[in-house]
Amino acid sequence: MTIAGARAARPGPRPADSRAALLVARLTSRVTDRLLGTALAVAACDPPAAVHASWLVKVLVLGAAGAAWWAAPMVDARPVLTSMRWRAVAARRRTTVLPAAAIAVAAATDPPLWLVVCVAALLLAYLLVTDAWTVGVTAPPGRPQATPALAAAAATALVLLAAQAPVVGTSWARLLASLVIAATTVCLVLALRTRRGPSG
């Protein structure tokens, strides 16, 4: 074997895609998704109150921000069932778990009205940016882009108005809650039927 052949057969230096480089690349990809998801999680924690809280609360807010930064990017892939372990399911559905957890935290912290509006706006923006059915490569071709945004904005405004309705402690509270739950269920069923239906 010649010297040139030996040099060609010798493996070159390892590329920069080592484990650390891959981890950094994953944690810095899709910056828009990560910024919106992290802002949503932090806003749901009521940061004005957390600033004056104990150090444990501040650590929990930082932990929520770090978890949101990891979980925020859109999962743009075909829905393939790989494992039913809760870790695999949570990682696969993290863009659903993140906003649901943010809403639960916001409801528990009882933020002021201006922060509720901020959380609603961040939630709307995050869901639209990370919706694979609308903006992903697996979305059906030819779907209108404005319709989901308008529908989501209208639903967000309706939920905010219903949440601020002065019916707490009255006889109308249970009826309004039942109607909102029923409307949410109907919308969810219609959305699932639309997604599972034939694209033609």
N, C-alpha and C positions, 0 to 999 in steps of 0.2 A: 504494500500500500504506500502510495506516495505521501509526501508531507501535506500537500494540498488536500488529498483525500482524507487524511487523518484529521485535519482541521475541520473539514466539512462534516465528518462523522461525529466529532466531539460536540456535545451539547453546549450551547451558548449559555450566557448568564441567564438566570431566572428572570422572567418578566416581572413587572411591578405589580402583578396581580396576586400578591401574597395574601395571606389571611387578613393582615392589618389593612392593606390597601383595599381589599374587597369590602371590609367592614366600613372603612371611611367612605367608600363610594356608595354603599347602601344607605349610610346615614346622611349623606349629602345630596341624594337624588330627590327629584320631585319636591323642590324647595317650597313651591306654592302650597302644595298639599300639607306639608309639614308645618309651615307657618300658620295656616288657617286652623289646623287641628290643635296645635299648641296654644294658639290664642283662644280658641274655644274652651279648652280645658282650663286654662288659667282664669279666664273670665268667669267660668262656672264656679270657681273656688272663691269668688268674691274677694279679689285682691285688695281693695281698700280696707276690708276688715282683717284680712290675713296679715297685713303689714303690722298691725297693732296686736296680733295674737301671739301665742307662745311660740317658742322655737320649734316645737314639735309640729305645729300647724304649718309653719314656714317650710319645714323639711318635707311635709306631705305635699305641699303645693309644688315644690321643686320636683318631687318624685312624679307627681301627676304630669308636669310639663315634660319631663324626660320620657315617660311612657307614651305620652301623646305624640312626641316627636318621632318615636319609633313606629307607632301604630298608624300614623296619619296617611301615608301614601296609598293611593288607589291600587287595589288588586285587580289588574286588568288581565284576566285569564279566563279560559273556559271553566265552568263549574265542574271540576273533576273531583270525585270523592276519593280521597287518599286514605284517610284515617278518621275514626270517630272519637279519638281521644280528645279530651276537652282542650288540651293545649293546641292541637292541630286545628280544631274547629275555631277556637278563639283567634288563632293567627290568621286563618283564612277569612274570617268574618270580622277582622279588627276594625274595618271602616264602618261597621255597624255597631260594634261594641263601644267604640270611642264616643260617638255622639249620644248614644243611649246613656252611657256612664256620665257624660257631661250634663245631660238634662237631669239625671237623678241627683247629682251633686248640687246643681243649681237649685233644685227644689228643696234640698235639705238645708242649704245655707241661707235661703230666703233673701236674695240680693235685692237692692232697691230697683225701682222701675227702670231707671236709665240703664242699669246694668242688664236687666232682663231683655231690654230691646237690643243691647249689644250682643248678648248671647244668642238671641234669635237671628240677628243679621249674620253673625259668624256661623251659626249652624246652617243657615240657608246657603251661604257661600260655600261652606265646606262640602255639603251634600251635593251641590251642583258640580263642584270641581272634581269630586271623587266618584261620581256616578258613572260606572262603566257602561251602563245601558245608554247613556246620553253622549258621553265624550270619549269612551274607550274604543279601542280598535275592534272589540267584539260586538259593538253596537250595530244593529241592523242598518243598512244603508238607506239613505233617503228619509230618515226621521227628522221632523222639524226640531230645531235646536231651541227655539223661543218658547214652545209650548210647555216643556217641563219646567223651565225657569218661571214662567208666569203662574203655573199651577202651584209650584212650591211657594212662591211669594204670597199668593192668595191664601194658601193653607196656613202659612206662618202668621199672616195678619189675622186670620180668623181665630187661631189658637190664642194669640195675644189678647184679642178683644174678649174672648170667652174667659180667659184667665183673670182679666181685670173687671169682669162683671160684678156689680155689688149685690151678690145673692148669698153671700156666706151667712149662715145662721138663719136663713129664711126657708120657707117651705118649698121654694123653687130650686134650691141647691141640688137636691137629689135628682130632680127631673132634668136639669141642665147637664149634670154629670152623665146621666144615662144617655141623653141625646148625643153628647160629644163622643162618648165611648162607642155608641152605635154608628155614628158617622165615620169615626176612625176605622172601625172594623169593615164597613162597607167600602171605604176607599182602599184599604189594604187588599180586600178580596178582588176588587176591580183591577188594581195594579198587578196582582199576581196573575189574574186571568189574562191580562193584556200581554204580560211577558211570556207566558207559557203558550199563548195562542200562536197560530201560524203567522209568519211575517208577511205572507202574500195576501 
